[in-house]
């Protein structure tokens, strides 16, 4: 078993209303930032995970997204296995 | 002027209590995921930005973090300029 550093990116699904992104875009414009567009706010979940292989770590992380980390109706997720650290 | 794709990662500062990370770690354990540790939940802000150069885009993004996107007391941020698209 190795420890894997896992990064999960959860983002609003393309085409679904993103009120938080719209709010941030409006606030940035109010603060004087010009030329800003397509603002989206998602979540970045990092964790360490003990698994037998990078593939097992990725499978576990995808299961975590399906069961807890992402809203399957409105969000997309992307799992990245960054590194293994020791045994 | 070019359009740059900017990715801002906002994460809880190391050593500061991260209640959302702790809650997610507890929920993952309750769901039966073993070997999970060091769970942290941050924000991932993506936007497109019109700027004269990648350096200008990065400077603007850092200013956005200081003024709006990150809490300077409890959070760290990291700005990545991903690509330029057209003029």
Backbone of each chain as nested JSON, in Angstrom:
{
  "chains": [
    {"id": "A", "residues": [
      {"number": 1, "name": "UNK", "atoms": {"N": [0.843, -1.205, 0.0], "CA": [0.0, 0.0, 0.0], "C": [0.88, 1.258, 0.0]}},
      {"number": 2, "name": "UNK", "atoms": {"N": [0.554, 2.178, -0.861], "CA": [1.261, 3.456, -0.88], "C": [0.277, 4.577, -0.59]}},
      {"number": 3, "name": "UNK", "atoms": {"N": [0.827, 5.702, -0.156], "CA": [-0.014, 6.886, 0.029], "C": [0.019, 7.716, -1.233]}},
      {"number": 4, "name": "UNK", "atoms": {"N": [-1.164, 8.02, -1.761], "CA": [-1.248, 8.842, -2.958], "C": [-1.848, 10.2, -2.616]}},
      {"number": 5, "name": "UNK", "atoms": {"N": [-1.288, 11.224, -3.221], "CA": [-1.85, 12.556, -3.08], "C": [-2.889, 12.72, -4.192]}},
      {"number": 6, "name": "UNK", "atoms": {"N": [-4.123, 12.992, -3.804], "CA": [-5.218, 13.049, -4.768], "C": [-5.776, 14.471, -4.82]}},
      {"number": 7, "name": "UNK", "atoms": {"N": [-6.024, 14.939, -6.03], "CA": [-6.642, 16.258, -6.212], "C": [-7.938, 16.061, -6.987]}},
      {"number": 8, "name": "UNK", "atoms": {"N": [-9.027, 16.544, -6.42], "CA": [-10.332, 16.43, -7.06], "C": [-10.819, 17.835, -7.393]}},
      {"number": 9, "name": "UNK", "atoms": {"N": [-11.13, 18.049, -8.641], "CA": [-11.645, 19.344, -9.088], "C": [-13.13, 19.165, -9.409]}},
      {"number": 10, "name": "UNK", "atoms": {"N": [-13.959, 19.933, -8.733], "CA": [-15.402, 19.856, -8.937], "C": [-15.838, 21.208, -9.512]}},
      {"number": 11, "name": "UNK", "atoms": {"N": [-16.41, 21.173, -10.712], "CA": [-16.77, 22.433, -11.377], "C": [-18.231, 22.402, -11.817]}},
      {"number": 12, "name": "UNK", "atoms": {"N": [-18.855, 23.571, -11.864], "CA": [-20.245, 23.621, -12.352], "C": [-20.299, 23.068, -13.776]}},
      {"number": 13, "name": "UNK", "atoms": {"N": [-21.302, 22.253, -14.047], "CA": [-21.416, 21.67, -15.389], "C": [-21.654, 22.765, -16.425]}},
      {"number": 14, "name": "UNK", "atoms": {"N": [-20.984, 22.647, -17.55], "CA": [-21.132, 23.585, -18.662], "C": [-22.607, 23.722, -19.034]}},
      {"number": 15, "name": "UNK", "atoms": {"N": [-23.083, 24.948, -19.151], "CA": [-24.462, 25.166, -19.582], "C": [-25.441, 25.273, -18.437]}},
      {"number": 16, "name": "UNK", "atoms": {"N": [-24.996, 24.927, -17.232], "CA": [-25.875, 25.076, -16.066], "C": [-25.592, 26.434, -15.423]}},
      {"number": 17, "name": "UNK", "atoms": {"N": [-26.638, 27.099, -14.994], "CA": [-26.495, 28.418, -14.381], "C": [-25.488, 28.351, -13.237]}},
      {"number": 18, "name": "UNK", "atoms": {"N": [-24.563, 29.311, -13.194], "CA": [-23.532, 29.342, -12.158], "C": [-23.641, 30.678, -11.418]}},
      {"number": 19, "name": "UNK", "atoms": {"N": [-24.574, 30.762, -10.453], "CA": [-24.809, 32.051, -9.804], "C": [-23.588, 32.578, -9.062]}},
      {"number": 20, "name": "UNK", "atoms": {"N": [-22.787, 31.681, -8.47], "CA": [-21.609, 32.152, -7.754], "C": [-20.591, 32.759, -8.728]}},
      {"number": 21, "name": "UNK", "atoms": {"N": [-20.437, 32.132, -9.875], "CA": [-19.555, 32.691, -10.893], "C": [-20.034, 34.047, -11.381]}},
      {"number": 22, "name": "UNK", "atoms": {"N": [-21.342, 34.167, -11.585], "CA": [-21.906, 35.452, -12.034], "C": [-21.687, 36.531, -10.974]}},
      {"number": 23, "name": "UNK", "atoms": {"N": [-21.853, 36.16, -9.7], "CA": [-21.676, 37.126, -8.615], "C": [-20.232, 37.603, -8.551]}},
      {"number": 24, "name": "UNK", "atoms": {"N": [-19.286, 36.665, -8.702], "CA": [-17.87, 37.04, -8.664], "C": [-17.539, 37.929, -9.866]}},
      {"number": 25, "name": "UNK", "atoms": {"N": [-18.067, 37.589, -11.047], "CA": [-17.819, 38.415, -12.234], "C": [-18.323, 39.837, -12.007]}},
      {"number": 26, "name": "UNK", "atoms": {"N": [-19.522, 39.964, -11.437], "CA": [-20.067, 41.296, -11.164], "C": [-19.232, 42.057, -10.156]}},
      {"number": 27, "name": "UNK", "atoms": {"N": [-18.778, 41.371, -9.1], "CA": [-17.97, 42.031, -8.072], "C": [-16.629, 42.477, -8.641]}},
      {"number": 28, "name": "UNK", "atoms": {"N": [-16.021, 41.646, -9.504], "CA": [-14.738, 42.038, -10.106], "C": [-14.906, 43.273, -10.978]}},
      {"number": 29, "name": "UNK", "atoms": {"N": [-16.019, 43.322, -11.74], "CA": [-16.273, 44.51, -12.567], "C": [-16.45, 45.746, -11.682]}},
      {"number": 30, "name": "UNK", "atoms": {"N": [-17.208, 45.586, -10.578], "CA": [-17.41, 46.714, -9.656], "C": [-16.097, 47.221, -9.089]}},
      {"number": 31, "name": "UNK", "atoms": {"N": [-15.14, 46.321, -8.895], "CA": [-13.833, 46.703, -8.339], "C": [-12.923, 47.314, -9.396]}},
      {"number": 32, "name": "UNK", "atoms": {"N": [-13.378, 47.366, -10.647], "CA": [-12.605, 48.019, -11.688], "C": [-11.796, 47.088, -12.571]}},
      {"number": 33, "name": "UNK", "atoms": {"N": [-11.948, 45.774, -12.389], "CA": [-11.217, 44.846, -13.258], "C": [-11.96, 44.722, -14.582]}},
      {"number": 34, "name": "UNK", "atoms": {"N": [-11.309, 45.124, -15.667], "CA": [-11.942, 45.069, -16.987], "C": [-11.474, 43.819, -17.728]}},
      {"number": 35, "name": "UNK", "atoms": {"N": [-12.215, 43.447, -18.734], "CA": [-11.797, 42.339, -19.595], "C": [-11.915, 40.973, -18.952]}},
      {"number": 36, "name": "UNK", "atoms": {"N": [-12.719, 40.873, -17.893], "CA": [-12.905, 39.588, -17.222], "C": [-14.18, 38.937, -17.742]}},
      {"number": 37, "name": "UNK", "atoms": {"N": [-14.103, 37.649, -18.04], "CA": [-15.28, 36.959, -18.573], "C": [-15.223, 35.481, -18.176]}},
      {"number": 38, "name": "UNK", "atoms": {"N": [-16.329, 34.794, -18.375], "CA": [-16.394, 33.341, -18.122], "C": [-15.864, 32.966, -16.748]}},
      {"number": 39, "name": "UNK", "atoms": {"N": [-16.384, 33.62, -15.716], "CA": [-15.936, 33.317, -14.36], "C": [-16.736, 32.13, -13.828]}},
      {"number": 40, "name": "UNK", "atoms": {"N": [-16.034, 31.122, -13.357], "CA": [-16.692, 29.967, -12.748], "C": [-16.002, 29.635, -11.433]}},
      {"number": 41, "name": "UNK", "atoms": {"N": [-16.813, 29.284, -10.451], "CA": [-16.269, 28.94, -9.143], "C": [-16.58, 27.481, -8.848]}},
      {"number": 42, "name": "UNK", "atoms": {"N": [-15.533, 26.717, -8.637], "CA": [-15.692, 25.315, -8.284], "C": [-14.99, 25.018, -6.976]}},
      {"number": 43, "name": "UNK", "atoms": {"N": [-14.871, 23.732, -6.655], "CA": [-14.187, 23.322, -5.432], "C": [-12.957, 22.497, -5.777]}},
      {"number": 44, "name": "UNK", "atoms": {"N": [-11.969, 22.657, -4.927], "CA": [-10.729, 21.905, -5.079], "C": [-10.543, 21.1, -3.799]}},
      {"number": 45, "name": "UNK", "atoms": {"N": [-10.687, 19.782, -3.896], "CA": [-10.543, 18.929, -2.721], "C": [-9.227, 18.174, -2.837]}},
      {"number": 46, "name": "UNK", "atoms": {"N": [-8.375, 18.311, -1.849], "CA": [-7.122, 17.552, -1.828], "C": [-7.157, 16.59, -0.651]}},
      {"number": 47, "name": "UNK", "atoms": {"N": [-6.605, 15.417, -0.847], "CA": [-6.557, 14.44, 0.234], "C": [-5.442, 13.445, -0.044]}},
      {"number": 48, "name": "UNK", "atoms": {"N": [-5.026, 12.755, 1.009], "CA": [-4.088, 11.648, 0.811], "C": [-4.853, 10.363, 1.024]}},
      {"number": 49, "name": "UNK", "atoms": {"N": [-4.458, 9.358, 0.271], "CA": [-5.241, 8.136, 0.184], "C": [-4.288, 6.959, 0.118]}},
      {"number": 50, "name": "UNK", "atoms": {"N": [-4.538, 5.973, 0.964], "CA": [-3.725, 4.768, 0.972], "C": [-4.344, 3.759, 0.008]}},
      {"number": 51, "name": "UNK", "atoms": {"N": [-3.58, 3.33, -0.999], "CA": [-4.119, 2.408, -2.008], "C": [-2.991, 1.559, -2.564]}},
      {"number": 52, "name": "UNK", "atoms": {"N": [-3.359, 0.456, -3.212], "CA": [-2.363, -0.48, -3.725], "C": [-1.699, 0.037, -5.001]}},
      {"number": 53, "name": "UNK", "atoms": {"N": [-2.423, 0.845, -5.77], "CA": [-1.886, 1.337, -7.041], "C": [-2.538, 2.674, -7.363]}},
      {"number": 54, "name": "UNK", "atoms": {"N": [-1.946, 3.426, -8.274], "CA": [-2.58, 4.685, -8.698], "C": [-3.981, 4.456, -9.26]}},
      {"number": 55, "name": "UNK", "atoms": {"N": [-4.174, 3.327, -9.95], "CA": [-5.492, 3.032, -10.522], "C": [-6.516, 2.827, -9.41]}},
      {"number": 56, "name": "UNK", "atoms": {"N": [-6.123, 2.086, -8.357], "CA": [-7.028, 1.889, -7.227], "C": [-7.352, 3.226, -6.555]}},
      {"number": 57, "name": "UNK", "atoms": {"N": [-6.327, 4.073, -6.415], "CA": [-6.545, 5.388, -5.793], "C": [-7.535, 6.203, -6.623]}},
      {"number": 58, "name": "UNK", "atoms": {"N": [-7.377, 6.169, -7.948], "CA": [-8.281, 6.916, -8.823], "C": [-9.704, 6.365, -8.738]}},
      {"number": 59, "name": "UNK", "atoms": {"N": [-9.834, 5.032, -8.718], "CA": [-11.167, 4.426, -8.606], "C": [-11.846, 4.843, -7.309]}},
      {"number": 60, "name": "UNK", "atoms": {"N": [-11.085, 4.835, -6.193], "CA": [-11.656, 5.234, -4.904], "C": [-12.072, 6.704, -4.936]}},
      {"number": 61, "name": "UNK", "atoms": {"N": [-11.245, 7.545, -5.552], "CA": [-11.558, 8.976, -5.59], "C": [-12.812, 9.241, -6.426]}},
      {"number": 62, "name": "UNK", "atoms": {"N": [-12.965, 8.495, -7.529], "CA": [-14.171, 8.655, -8.356], "C": [-15.407, 8.225, -7.562]}},
      {"number": 63, "name": "UNK", "atoms": {"N": [-15.271, 7.133, -6.791], "CA": [-16.397, 6.692, -5.95], "C": [-16.738, 7.764, -4.912]}},
      {"number": 64, "name": "UNK", "atoms": {"N": [-15.715, 8.396, -4.327], "CA": [-15.953, 9.486, -3.364], "C": [-16.719, 10.643, -4.003]}},
      {"number": 65, "name": "UNK", "atoms": {"N": [-16.339, 10.974, -5.238], "CA": [-17.036, 12.063, -5.947], "C": [-18.495, 11.694, -6.158]}},
      {"number": 66, "name": "UNK", "atoms": {"N": [-18.745, 10.451, -6.593], "CA": [-20.12, 10.028, -6.896], "C": [-20.976, 10.029, -5.644]}},
      {"number": 67, "name": "UNK", "atoms": {"N": [-20.371, 9.68, -4.489], "CA": [-21.155, 9.518, -3.263], "C": [-21.195, 10.764, -2.393]}},
      {"number": 68, "name": "UNK", "atoms": {"N": [-20.202, 11.645, -2.524], "CA": [-20.157, 12.77, -1.58], "C": [-19.66, 14.09, -2.161]}},
      {"number": 69, "name": "UNK", "atoms": {"N": [-18.556, 14.037, -2.919], "CA": [-17.852, 15.298, -3.189], "C": [-18.515, 16.155, -4.261]}},
      {"number": 70, "name": "UNK", "atoms": {"N": [-19.202, 15.538, -5.207], "CA": [-19.787, 16.299, -6.308], "C": [-21.292, 16.071, -6.369]}},
      {"number": 71, "name": "UNK", "atoms": {"N": [-21.995, 17.064, -6.821], "CA": [-23.426, 16.943, -7.077], "C": [-23.593, 16.383, -8.493]}},
      {"number": 72, "name": "UNK", "atoms": {"N": [-24.101, 15.151, -8.613], "CA": [-24.132, 14.52, -9.943], "C": [-25.079, 15.207, -10.921]}},
      {"number": 73, "name": "UNK", "atoms": {"N": [-25.966, 16.043, -10.428], "CA": [-26.929, 16.713, -11.304], "C": [-26.335, 17.983, -11.924]}},
      {"number": 74, "name": "UNK", "atoms": {"N": [-25.54, 18.717, -11.152], "CA": [-25.122, 20.046, -11.598], "C": [-23.616, 20.203, -11.767]}},
      {"number": 75, "name": "UNK", "atoms": {"N": [-22.844, 19.194, -11.368], "CA": [-21.398, 19.393, -11.361], "C": [-20.661, 18.276, -12.099]}},
      {"number": 76, "name": "UNK", "atoms": {"N": [-19.513, 18.643, -12.642], "CA": [-18.592, 17.666, -13.213], "C": [-17.358, 17.584, -12.317]}},
      {"number": 77, "name": "UNK", "atoms": {"N": [-16.705, 16.437, -12.324], "CA": [-15.494, 16.336, -11.519], "C": [-14.365, 15.711, -12.329]}},
      {"number": 78, "name": "UNK", "atoms": {"N": [-13.167, 15.956, -11.831], "CA": [-11.958, 15.494, -12.496], "C": [-10.998, 15.067, -11.389]}},
      {"number": 79, "name": "UNK", "atoms": {"N": [-10.518, 13.836, -11.451], "CA": [-9.638, 13.292, -10.414], "C": [-8.216, 13.242, -10.946]}},
      {"number": 80, "name": "UNK", "atoms": {"N": [-7.264, 13.755, -10.168], "CA": [-5.855, 13.663, -10.556], "C": [-5.054, 13.026, -9.423]}},
      {"number": 81, "name": "UNK", "atoms": {"N": [-4.291, 12.013, -9.753], "CA": [-3.407, 11.383, -8.773], "C": [-2.04, 12.038, -8.932]}},
      {"number": 82, "name": "UNK", "atoms": {"N": [-1.597, 12.749, -7.888], "CA": [-0.416, 13.587, -8.053], "C": [0.886, 12.857, -7.77]}},
      {"number": 83, "name": "UNK", "atoms": {"N": [0.927, 12.053, -6.734], "CA": [2.198, 11.424, -6.395], "C": [1.952, 10.314, -5.388]}},
      {"number": 84, "name": "UNK", "atoms": {"N": [2.889, 9.39, -5.298], "CA": [2.884, 8.381, -4.236], "C": [4.012, 8.732, -3.28]}},
      {"number": 85, "name": "UNK", "atoms": {"N": [3.735, 8.635, -1.984], "CA": [4.749, 8.986, -0.984], "C": [4.927, 7.826, -0.014]}},
      {"number": 86, "name": "UNK", "atoms": {"N": [5.987, 7.075, -0.179], "CA": [6.32, 5.994, 0.767], "C": [5.342, 4.837, 0.701]}},
      {"number": 87, "name": "UNK", "atoms": {"N": [5.459, 3.916, 1.631], "CA": [4.631, 2.704, 1.63], "C": [3.635, 2.729, 2.776]}}
    ]},
    {"id": "B", "residues": [
      {"number": 1, "name": "UNK", "atoms": {"N": [-3.748, 43.057, -27.19], "CA": [-4.382, 42.378, -26.055], "C": [-4.764, 40.955, -26.446]}},
      {"number": 2, "name": "UNK", "atoms": {"N": [-4.472, 40.027, -25.58], "CA": [-4.86, 38.638, -25.774], "C": [-5.759, 38.195, -24.634]}},
      {"number": 3, "name": "UNK", "atoms": {"N": [-6.514, 37.15, -24.903], "CA": [-7.332, 36.55, -23.844], "C": [-6.554, 35.424, -23.185]}},
      {"number": 4, "name": "UNK", "atoms": {"N": [-6.424, 35.496, -21.883], "CA": [-5.732, 34.447, -21.145], "C": [-6.728, 33.685, -20.291]}},
      {"number": 5, "name": "UNK", "atoms": {"N": [-6.528, 32.382, -20.252], "CA": [-7.315, 31.527, -19.37], "C": [-6.574, 31.475, -18.035]}},
      {"number": 6, "name": "UNK", "atoms": {"N": [-7.247, 31.896, -16.985], "CA": [-6.607, 32.008, -15.672], "C": [-7.266, 31.023, -14.716]}},
      {"number": 7, "name": "UNK", "atoms": {"N": [-6.445, 30.333, -13.945], "CA": [-6.943, 29.424, -12.918], "C": [-6.402, 29.889, -11.575]}},
      {"number": 8, "name": "UNK", "atoms": {"N": [-7.306, 30.135, -10.637], "CA": [-6.914, 30.574, -9.3], "C": [-7.297, 29.481, -8.316]}},
      {"number": 9, "name": "UNK", "atoms": {"N": [-6.331, 29.017, -7.554], "CA": [-6.582, 28.009, -6.535], "C": [-6.479, 28.677, -5.176]}},
      {"number": 10, "name": "UNK", "atoms": {"N": [-7.561, 28.602, -4.414], "CA": [-7.602, 29.21, -3.081], "C": [-7.737, 28.075, -2.076]}},
      {"number": 11, "name": "UNK", "atoms": {"N": [-6.753, 27.959, -1.184], "CA": [-6.751, 26.831, -0.236], "C": [-6.602, 27.35, 1.192]}},
      {"number": 12, "name": "UNK", "atoms": {"N": [-7.169, 26.594, 2.167], "CA": [-6.999, 26.987, 3.563], "C": [-5.512, 27.023, 3.899]}},
      {"number": 13, "name": "UNK", "atoms": {"N": [-5.083, 28.064, 4.627], "CA": [-3.664, 28.168, 4.972], "C": [-3.261, 27.01, 5.872]}},
      {"number": 14, "name": "UNK", "atoms": {"N": [-2.092, 26.456, 5.583], "CA": [-1.524, 25.364, 6.391], "C": [-1.518, 25.76, 7.865]}},
      {"number": 15, "name": "UNK", "atoms": {"N": [-2.0, 24.884, 8.732], "CA": [-1.948, 25.146, 10.171], "C": [-3.181, 25.832, 10.707]}},
      {"number": 16, "name": "UNK", "atoms": {"N": [-4.042, 26.332, 9.78], "CA": [-5.292, 26.963, 10.221], "C": [-6.389, 25.901, 10.197]}},
      {"number": 17, "name": "UNK", "atoms": {"N": [-7.231, 25.928, 11.204], "CA": [-8.32, 24.952, 11.3], "C": [-9.143, 24.944, 10.008]}},
      {"number": 18, "name": "UNK", "atoms": {"N": [-9.421, 23.752, 9.489], "CA": [-10.173, 23.626, 8.236], "C": [-11.423, 22.787, 8.515]}},
      {"number": 19, "name": "UNK", "atoms": {"N": [-12.47, 23.399, 9.074], "CA": [-13.641, 22.627, 9.478], "C": [-14.308, 21.899, 8.319]}},
      {"number": 20, "name": "UNK", "atoms": {"N": [-14.306, 22.502, 7.129], "CA": [-14.943, 21.838, 5.984], "C": [-14.164, 20.585, 5.591]}},
      {"number": 21, "name": "UNK", "atoms": {"N": [-12.832, 20.679, 5.635], "CA": [-12.02, 19.502, 5.364], "C": [-12.261, 18.399, 6.386]}},
      {"number": 22, "name": "UNK", "atoms": {"N": [-12.347, 18.79, 7.66], "CA": [-12.603, 17.807, 8.712], "C": [-13.964, 17.143, 8.525]}},
      {"number": 23, "name": "UNK", "atoms": {"N": [-14.959, 17.93, 8.143], "CA": [-16.303, 17.382, 7.936], "C": [-16.305, 16.386, 6.778]}},
      {"number": 24, "name": "UNK", "atoms": {"N": [-15.617, 16.729, 5.686], "CA": [-15.555, 15.824, 4.54], "C": [-14.806, 14.55, 4.919]}},
      {"number": 25, "name": "UNK", "atoms": {"N": [-13.7, 14.68, 5.675], "CA": [-12.948, 13.488, 6.101], "C": [-13.844, 12.577, 6.932]}},
      {"number": 26, "name": "UNK", "atoms": {"N": [-14.615, 13.154, 7.859], "CA": [-15.515, 12.344, 8.679], "C": [-16.59, 11.666, 7.851]}},
      {"number": 27, "name": "UNK", "atoms": {"N": [-17.146, 12.397, 6.894], "CA": [-18.201, 11.827, 6.052], "C": [-17.658, 10.701, 5.182]}},
      {"number": 28, "name": "UNK", "atoms": {"N": [-16.431, 10.865, 4.656], "CA": [-15.837, 9.798, 3.838], "C": [-15.626, 8.549, 4.682]}},
      {"number": 29, "name": "UNK", "atoms": {"N": [-15.151, 8.732, 5.928], "CA": [-14.971, 7.566, 6.806], "C": [-16.314, 6.889, 7.069]}},
      {"number": 30, "name": "UNK", "atoms": {"N": [-17.355, 7.69, 7.341], "CA": [-18.691, 7.115, 7.577], "C": [-19.178, 6.311, 6.374]}},
      {"number": 31, "name": "UNK", "atoms": {"N": [-18.786, 6.737, 5.179], "CA": [-19.214, 6.038, 3.963], "C": [-18.378, 4.781, 3.705]}},
      {"number": 32, "name": "UNK", "atoms": {"N": [-17.355, 4.543, 4.544], "CA": [-16.581, 3.32, 4.39], "C": [-15.264, 3.474, 3.654]}},
      {"number": 33, "name": "UNK", "atoms": {"N": [-14.893, 4.698, 3.315], "CA": [-13.597, 4.906, 2.656], "C": [-12.508, 4.904, 3.701]}},
      {"number": 34, "name": "UNK", "atoms": {"N": [-11.613, 3.933, 3.615], "CA": [-10.525, 3.83, 4.592], "C": [-9.256, 4.455, 4.02]}},
      {"number": 35, "name": "UNK", "atoms": {"N": [-8.326, 4.772, 4.893], "CA": [-7.018, 5.262, 4.45], "C": [-7.04, 6.669, 3.89]}},
      {"number": 36, "name": "UNK", "atoms": {"N": [-8.068, 7.433, 4.245], "CA": [-8.16, 8.813, 3.766], "C": [-7.644, 9.742, 4.862]}},
      {"number": 37, "name": "UNK", "atoms": {"N": [-6.816, 10.704, 4.49], "CA": [-6.263, 11.615, 5.481], "C": [-5.984, 12.973, 4.818]}},
      {"number": 38, "name": "UNK", "atoms": {"N": [-5.698, 13.949, 5.646], "CA": [-5.324, 15.287, 5.169], "C": [-6.309, 15.819, 4.123]}},
      {"number": 39, "name": "UNK", "atoms": {"N": [-7.578, 15.824, 4.456], "CA": [-8.579, 16.323, 3.509], "C": [-8.692, 17.843, 3.653]}},
      {"number": 40, "name": "UNK", "atoms": {"N": [-8.563, 18.539, 2.554], "CA": [-8.727, 19.993, 2.572], "C": [-9.633, 20.402, 1.418]}},
      {"number": 41, "name": "UNK", "atoms": {"N": [-10.487, 21.355, 1.687], "CA": [-11.417, 21.835, 0.667], "C": [-11.11, 23.301, 0.372]}},
      {"number": 42, "name": "UNK", "atoms": {"N": [-10.794, 23.571, -0.87], "CA": [-10.539, 24.939, -1.293], "C": [-11.452, 25.306, -2.449]}},
      {"number": 43, "name": "UNK", "atoms": {"N": [-11.177, 26.444, -3.061], "CA": [-11.975, 26.891, -4.2], "C": [-11.103, 26.955, -5.448]}},
      {"number": 44, "name": "UNK", "atoms": {"N": [-11.757, 26.691, -6.556], "CA": [-11.08, 26.743, -7.848], "C": [-11.844, 27.756, -8.69]}},
      {"number": 45, "name": "UNK", "atoms": {"N": [-11.217, 28.892, -8.943], "CA": [-11.872, 29.947, -9.731], "C": [-11.211, 29.987, -11.101]}},
      {"number": 46, "name": "UNK", "atoms": {"N": [-12.015, 29.825, -12.155], "CA": [-11.476, 29.937, -13.504], "C": [-12.121, 31.14, -14.178]}},
      {"number": 47, "name": "UNK", "atoms": {"N": [-11.342, 31.844, -14.979], "CA": [-11.884, 33.011, -15.687], "C": [-11.024, 33.277, -16.915]}},
      {"number": 48, "name": "UNK", "atoms": {"N": [-11.594, 34.03, -17.84], "CA": [-10.78, 34.499, -18.956], "C": [-10.553, 35.986, -18.77]}},
      {"number": 49, "name": "UNK", "atoms": {"N": [-9.384, 36.41, -19.173], "CA": [-8.919, 37.759, -18.846], "C": [-8.204, 38.328, -20.055]}},
      {"number": 50, "name": "UNK", "atoms": {"N": [-8.588, 39.545, -20.432], "CA": [-7.948, 40.224, -21.545], "C": [-6.775, 41.034, -20.994]}},
      {"number": 51, "name": "UNK", "atoms": {"N": [-5.55, 40.732, -21.474], "CA": [-4.366, 41.429, -20.967], "C": [-3.314, 41.494, -22.063]}},
      {"number": 52, "name": "UNK", "atoms": {"N": [-2.325, 42.395, -21.891], "CA": [-1.293, 42.586, -22.91], "C": [-0.271, 41.458, -22.896]}},
      {"number": 53, "name": "UNK", "atoms": {"N": [-0.048, 40.835, -21.746], "CA": [0.958, 39.782, -21.647], "C": [0.564, 38.821, -20.53]}},
      {"number": 54, "name": "UNK", "atoms": {"N": [1.156, 37.621, -20.511], "CA": [0.89, 36.687, -19.406], "C": [1.24, 37.305, -18.054]}},
      {"number": 55, "name": "UNK", "atoms": {"N": [2.321, 38.117, -18.009], "CA": [2.717, 38.747, -16.746], "C": [1.626, 39.708, -16.271]}},
      {"number": 56, "name": "UNK", "atoms": {"N": [1.078, 40.504, -17.202], "CA": [-0.005, 41.423, -16.835], "C": [-1.223, 40.65, -16.344]}},
      {"number": 57, "name": "UNK", "atoms": {"N": [-1.525, 39.542, -17.015], "CA": [-2.676, 38.735, -16.595], "C": [-2.459, 38.195, -15.186]}},
      {"number": 58, "name": "UNK", "atoms": {"N": [-1.23, 37.715, -14.897], "CA": [-0.939, 37.184, -13.567], "C": [-1.033, 38.292, -12.516]}},
      {"number": 59, "name": "UNK", "atoms": {"N": [-0.507, 39.489, -12.842], "CA": [-0.583, 40.598, -11.89], "C": [-2.04, 40.94, -11.574]}},
      {"number": 60, "name": "UNK", "atoms": {"N": [-2.871, 40.989, -12.617], "CA": [-4.289, 41.303, -12.401], "C": [-4.959, 40.231, -11.559]}},
      {"number": 61, "name": "UNK", "atoms": {"N": [-4.625, 38.967, -11.817], "CA": [-5.255, 37.876, -11.07], "C": [-4.845, 37.918, -9.596]}},
      {"number": 62, "name": "UNK", "atoms": {"N": [-3.58, 38.253, -9.333], "CA": [-3.13, 38.362, -7.939], "C": [-3.876, 39.505, -7.242]}},
      {"number": 63, "name": "UNK", "atoms": {"N": [-4.058, 40.62, -7.962], "CA": [-4.815, 41.735, -7.376], "C": [-6.258, 41.315, -7.081]}},
      {"number": 64, "name": "UNK", "atoms": {"N": [-6.859, 40.533, -7.976], "CA": [-8.224, 40.033, -7.733], "C": [-8.273, 39.168, -6.471]}},
      {"number": 65, "name": "UNK", "atoms": {"N": [-7.262, 38.319, -6.305], "CA": [-7.211, 37.469, -5.1], "C": [-7.123, 38.323, -3.859]}},
      {"number": 66, "name": "UNK", "atoms": {"N": [-6.256, 39.343, -3.883], "CA": [-6.057, 40.181, -2.698], "C": [-7.321, 40.942, -2.358]}},
      {"number": 67, "name": "UNK", "atoms": {"N": [-8.075, 41.357, -3.383], "CA": [-9.231, 42.226, -3.141], "C": [-10.548, 41.475, -2.997]}},
      {"number": 68, "name": "UNK", "atoms": {"N": [-10.63, 40.265, -3.55], "CA": [-11.937, 39.607, -3.541], "C": [-11.892, 38.087, -3.377]}},
      {"number": 69, "name": "UNK", "atoms": {"N": [-11.019, 37.426, -4.117], "CA": [-11.184, 35.977, -4.251], "C": [-10.718, 35.173, -3.04]}},
      {"number": 70, "name": "UNK", "atoms": {"N": [-9.72, 35.693, -2.321], "CA": [-9.177, 34.934, -1.19], "C": [-9.29, 35.749, 0.087]}},
      {"number": 71, "name": "UNK", "atoms": {"N": [-9.428, 35.057, 1.198], "CA": [-9.407, 35.691, 2.508], "C": [-7.946, 35.785, 2.935]}},
      {"number": 72, "name": "UNK", "atoms": {"N": [-7.395, 37.002, 3.037], "CA": [-5.96, 37.126, 3.288], "C": [-5.54, 36.628, 4.672]}},
      {"number": 73, "name": "UNK", "atoms": {"N": [-6.488, 36.448, 5.567], "CA": [-6.168, 36.013, 6.933], "C": [-6.05, 34.48, 7.012]}},
      {"number": 74, "name": "UNK", "atoms": {"N": [-6.913, 33.783, 6.281], "CA": [-7.0, 32.336, 6.492], "C": [-6.653, 31.507, 5.25]}},
      {"number": 75, "name": "UNK", "atoms": {"N": [-6.445, 32.157, 4.116], "CA": [-6.288, 31.375, 2.888], "C": [-5.021, 31.76, 2.115]}},
      {"number": 76, "name": "UNK", "atoms": {"N": [-4.5, 30.788, 1.403], "CA": [-3.416, 31.038, 0.459], "C": [-3.964, 30.876, -0.949]}},
      {"number": 77, "name": "UNK", "atoms": {"N": [-3.349, 31.567, -1.902], "CA": [-3.812, 31.401, -3.275], "C": [-2.641, 31.184, -4.211]}},
      {"number": 78, "name": "UNK", "atoms": {"N": [-2.97, 30.644, -5.364], "CA": [-1.974, 30.308, -6.367], "C": [-2.615, 30.62, -7.718]}},
      {"number": 79, "name": "UNK", "atoms": {"N": [-1.935, 31.424, -8.526], "CA": [-2.485, 31.843, -9.819], "C": [-1.741, 31.122, -10.931]}},
      {"number": 80, "name": "UNK", "atoms": {"N": [-2.477, 30.535, -11.856], "CA": [-1.853, 29.889, -13.01], "C": [-2.447, 30.449, -14.297]}},
      {"number": 81, "name": "UNK", "atoms": {"N": [-1.588, 30.874, -15.198], "CA": [-2.042, 31.351, -16.503], "C": [-1.939, 30.165, -17.448]}},
      {"number": 82, "name": "UNK", "atoms": {"N": [-3.09, 29.721, -17.955], "CA": [-3.085, 28.454, -18.679], "C": [-2.806, 28.606, -20.171]}},
      {"number": 83, "name": "UNK", "atoms": {"N": [-3.38, 29.614, -20.803], "CA": [-3.202, 29.721, -22.249], "C": [-3.677, 31.087, -22.721]}},
      {"number": 84, "name": "UNK", "atoms": {"N": [-3.194, 31.477, -23.863], "CA": [-3.7, 32.67, -24.524], "C": [-4.496, 32.21, -25.731]}},
      {"number": 85, "name": "UNK", "atoms": {"N": [-5.646, 32.846, -25.96], "CA": [-6.5, 32.434, -27.074], "C": [-6.837, 33.635, -27.937]}},
      {"number": 86, "name": "UNK", "atoms": {"N": [-6.178, 33.773, -29.077], "CA": [-6.502, 34.831, -30.034], "C": [-6.107, 36.209, -29.54]}},
      {"number": 87, "name": "UNK", "atoms": {"N": [-6.547, 37.26, -30.237], "CA": [-6.159, 38.63, -29.89], "C": [-7.345, 39.395, -29.362]}}
    ]}
  ]
}
